[in-house]
Structure formats: C-alpha cells, structure tokens
C-alpha cells in the first residue's frame, strides 16, 4: 500500500514538472491576422 502511495506521489510530481516545462517552453501565442468586413449603414 505504501508503494502505491509513493508511486502516485512520484507520478504527480513528474506530471506537475512536465506541465510546468510545457507551459514555459511551448509558444502558445495566437496567430493574428487582420480581417476587414464592409459595413453598410442605413442613414434613412
């Protein structure tokens, strides 16, 4: 039972470290582009 708790603890630490590394190393900036849409105004 203690081995199982140790394994879960170690895996959670490794998962947290992997997630932190992924967040710092991967470029997550969104792709930007300009969109123009013509608008007709009803002035009457």
C-alpha positions in Angstrom: 0.0 0.0 0.0 2.9 2.3 0.8 4.5 1.6 -2.6 1.2 2.6 -4.3 1.1 5.9 -2.4 4.8 6.5 -3.3 4.1 5.8 -6.9 1.1 8.1 -7.1 3.1 10.8 -5.3 6.1 10.5 -7.7 3.9 10.4 -10.8 2.0 13.5 -9.6 5.3 15.4 -9.1 6.6 14.3 -12.5 3.3 15.3 -14.1 3.4 18.8 -12.5 7.0 19.3 -13.6 6.2 18.2 -17.1 3.2 20.5 -17.3 5.3 23.4 -16.0 8.0 22.8 -18.5 5.5 22.5 -21.3 3.9 25.9 -20.3 7.3 27.6 -20.3 8.8 26.1 -23.5 5.9 25.9 -25.9 4.9 29.0 -27.8 1.2 29.5 -27.2 0.7 32.9 -28.7 -2.3 33.0 -31.0 -2.0 33.5 -34.7 -3.0 37.1 -35.6 -4.4 38.4 -38.9 -6.4 41.4 -40.0 -10.0 40.9 -41.1 -11.9 43.7 -42.9 -15.6 43.4 -43.4 -17.6 46.1 -45.3 -20.5 47.6 -43.4 -23.4 49.4 -45.0 -25.1 51.9 -42.8 -28.8 52.7 -43.2 -28.8 56.5 -43.0 -32.5 57.0 -44.0 
